Amino acid sequence: MIDTGDGTFTVVGNTRPDWASDPSGKTGVTDQKVVDAFRDEIQSILTKATQSDNSAAKALRLLVDQAKYGFTDASYADRDEAARAVAAAERLAKMAKNPADMSLDDIAAFSRTMRKYHDDPLFAEQFATRLGAKGVLQFWTEMTHAHAGARGSELETMKDLQTNLSLTLATATFSDSGAMQDWKKDLIAERNTNFRATGSPFPVGALGAQVISSLLHQGRFDTEFLDDYRKELFKADKAAGKSGTRDLWIRGYDALDLVFGDDNGRDPLKGLFAALSHNPEAAVHAFESKSDLNHMLGTVKYTDRGEALGRALESAVTGVAAGDTSSTAPPHSKTQVRIMGNIMEAVAQPGEGVDLVRKGLGESFGNMAASYMPEISQKLAGGGSESVFLTNSEAPEGLEETKDVVRFLSAVSEDPSGRAGIILGESIYTSGLIESHLANPSLFDGTRDQVLEEIGKNAGVIEGIVAHSVADSEVRAAVNGEKAHNDALKSKGDIAKSWVAIGLTGVKLPERYGGELMGAVVGGGVGAVAGAAIDRLLEGQKMDGSRDEALYRSASDVYESRDSVSRQTQWAAEESIDRHRLDLPKDGIKSLIRGAVNEGWDAGSEFLSRTKERPNG
């Protein structure tokens, strides 16, 4: 091989020393066909190397483009891995520009590739920007039209595609590349565009906002993007008025179905709320305006967005994303506590609060109550109780009106799942407090009896409000008996871990509920007693010896409920004494707690009588 300059070469065979005497006239040692084949092989190697170098250089440039200041946090094992991600994105974007050419098998393969790469920042950014904002929305419009009414394996394929596409777009929104910044602006700008599928017989297709929101149900989207999009949607929704949201988004779109699953995508706020439920920071931004919060709560009466709104609110006030049972919850910020107070005020309104509970928000309200047991306890106990009711909240006294707290608990109690949240939250918090104070007497500058009386009375007050509210309720017949109550308690097993993390981190859960948690709020690294409380409550299991009975087996009798609270609280003290080998009089403590719970129970009834109209007083 001879270098001929400018990146070119030639390949020649070696000359035979006796070529002049050979009658055949062949001058080379090697046949020319072999030389030509060798030349072609070298050319192929060099071409591939050049292509590899170009791909690697391209991938490096794209990585730099992802962040405003140098490299993003994207990492790859080698340059070829990054190049493969970019090539896959280019291939899929090209396919998505011609959706009519995609068979169901093509779609399945498309989705598998996307599942492999949806967390890859280069892939996600390149797919989104190469297809373009409008291209993404048109692609999904075509997919939902072509596969409307999908059933069986086709439906599963489309649901899988929607999930992977949503996760890919969520990843893409975190890119700081100039192309991606333009993409996000362009996407929001398309919110009022009419998107019609090719061959659709309907002159009106889907609003851009409806298509956008149908792709927000999965994944964590960038906060800034959600802020910008949410402002535009909230503005439009508020302009229509609380009762006008249905006319704005639903009426006239009867044939529209943009979601392969339980929803149809006609109300874009539902998709937005789903995205907010996966991004607590963006959820806080969405509801820190009391005006916006009250409007959204007010629209629940006229729409079916209640459950989606509830999950978004839950994310905002707890700091835990929907479905996340692995993260330690952060302390409640002042803004979060203020939002929670505003929610309580709205739910406390006579008639309106119960309507919200019945329109799909009850379970989320119960989860939120579980999270805010420290703040609720301090508010009900009054000023100066912070040394008893321990918390790491930035605003432990931030719930302004006691009557709002009482009415909130009362309204939420009418929903079995909401009630289960309050019961679990109170029991977990009470058990953790008792263990903390008995194991660490220095936490409270007073006698042991004083702190136990305060805790026991508070347990009686909170659960007394719940039980008396159920007894007063006109829907008592619907919740009377064991089934709805017990089913609601047991269904909380899958999210109990996040509740404990929210209200009282450091608790060790039974293995079937997720194992051990991280962190500690109440001091001393305690938590085993609260873990035992969860085990009893969720399983209704029988304990050995004096604890040989289950808790909360019926919601129908206020006295049974009172006795359950008393037993649970007494057991927490007894287990704390055993666990920490404390030389304390068990019988005396049990008697003290029983009296305190009973006193609180009666006080709970008085709280209700002072804050709302009751059927018997």
Summary of the structure (lengths in Angstrom):
residues: 617
radius of gyration: 32.0
end to end distance: 104.7
largest distance: 128.6
contacts: 2142
relative contact order: 0.06
helix: 65%
strand: 2%
